[in-house]
Amino acid sequence: MNSEDISKLIVAMKEVFPTADMIQRGFSHVDERFEQISDRFEQVDQRFDQIDGRLAHIDARLNTIERDIRDLVSREEFTDLTARVKYLEMKLGVESGK
């Protein structure tokens, strides 16, 4: 079978099955759409990688902050000290800085 015979066969098949050509074009369109979707997923993956990096950086910063404030004065101690300073200011006749 040569290329001319194959071309004739394709034309004959299209006449017998007119929807075959439409289906083929439809599948070609679907392939193009899948390529576009694949490209979009790659972009989304890149953005997630960026977000993961930023989250890791934020997590490291929070860990540093937690470590730094662990040894600071507790809220209760601060409230107690504030009351004591206020009492001393009142006894000494000093106006508060506030």
N, C-alpha and C positions, 0 to 999 in steps of 0.2 A: 504494500500500500504506500503510495507516494504522497507528497504534501498536497497535491491537487485533489486526490481522492479523500484525504482527511478533511480538507476545506469543504468539499461537496457534502461529506457526511455531517459536518458541523451545521451547515446550512439546512440540510434535510432534517436534522434533529431539532433545530430551532423552529422549523415549520410544524413538526409533529408535536413538539413540546414548547409552545410559545412562552410559557412561564419560566422555563429553564434559564433563559437569558436574564429575566428580571430577578430571579433568585440569585443568580451569580452576581449581578450588580449589587443586590442587597447584602450579600455576604462580604463583598468588597468594602461596602460602606461600614459594615459591622467591624471588619478588621481595622479600618481607619479609626473608628471610635475606640476600640480597645487599645490602640497605640496611644491615643490621646489620654485615655484613662490611666494607662501605665505611666506616661510622663507625669501626670498629675500626682500619682502615688509617690513617684520618686521625689517630687517637690515636697510633698507632705512629710516623707521620711526625713528629708534634709532639715525641715523645720523642727521636727520632733528631736532630731539630734541636737539642734541649737538650743531648744528648750531644756533638754536633759543636761546640757553643759551649764546653762544658766542656773538650773535648779541645784546642781551639784555645788556651784559657786555660792549660792545663797545658803545652802545647807552648811557649808564650811564656815561661812560668816556667822551664822546663828550659833554654831558650836563654839566659835571663838567668843562670842558675846556671852553665852551661857557660862563658859569657863571663867571669863573675866568678872562676871557679877556674882559668882558663887560665893566669894569671900566678902562681899559687901554687906553692909548693915541690913538687917531684916526690917520689914515694914514696922513691926512692933517696936523694935529698938528705936527706929527713927521717930515714931510717934511719941515714945517716952522721952527721947532727947529733946524733941520740940517743946513738949510741955515743961521740961526742966528749964530750958533756955528762956521760955516765956516767963516763968516764975522768977528767975534770976533778973531778967530785964525789969520786971515789975518792982522787985525789991530794991534794985539799984537806981530806979527812976530813969532807965534808959528806954528811949522809944525804939520800937521794933523797926527793922529795915523795910518792912512791908508797908 
